[in-house]
Amino acid sequence: MQQLHELGYIHKDLKPDNIVLNLKPLEVRLIDFDVSYTATSTRVGIIEGTPGYQPTRFNWVTGSRDWDYYSFVCMILEAENIPDMFLKVNSESQIKKVANDYCKQVSGCVHIKTLLQGVLLRTDKEKILNSEHIY
């Protein structure tokens, strides 16, 4: 994701189905760039991607990296939850509820809680976590 952003592109449909792993040698590849765009795009309020992995904030500029950060952290939350539970999540409000529930757990990972609070649970007025925390 970092290399994609450095090239000036936003994927905008990050989800487990669009990540391919090669074990020997270890490589991670992103696929399915049907809704990707350049970071210089200025469209506002265009919702694309897969429900459950996309924010529904109409005021986010389409060229924002926030879309990919949000999707990435959703995948982390999914990996930390009960198997198949996340498949029932299809809106930002449901994602926030799952993230809040995780953050209330005593046994939850403090680093994942930090990501959830800095990305999924932030308000529109707050800046998203600095990208160095995401990568």
Sequence and secondary structure as in RCSB ss.txt:
>XXXX:A:sequence
MQQLHELGYIHKDLKPDNIVLNLKPLEVRLIDFDVSYTATSTRVGIIEGTPGYQPTRFNWVTGSRDWDYYSFVCM
ILEAENIPDMFLKVNSESQIKKVANDYCKQVSGCVHIKTLLQGVLLRTDKEKILNSEHIY
>XXXX:A:secstr
 HHHHHTTEE    SGGGEEEEETTEEEEE   TT EETT   BS   S TTSS   TTSBTT THHHHHHHHHH
HHHHHSSTTTGGG  SHHHHHHHHHHHHH SSS HHHHHHIIIIIS  TTS    HHHH 
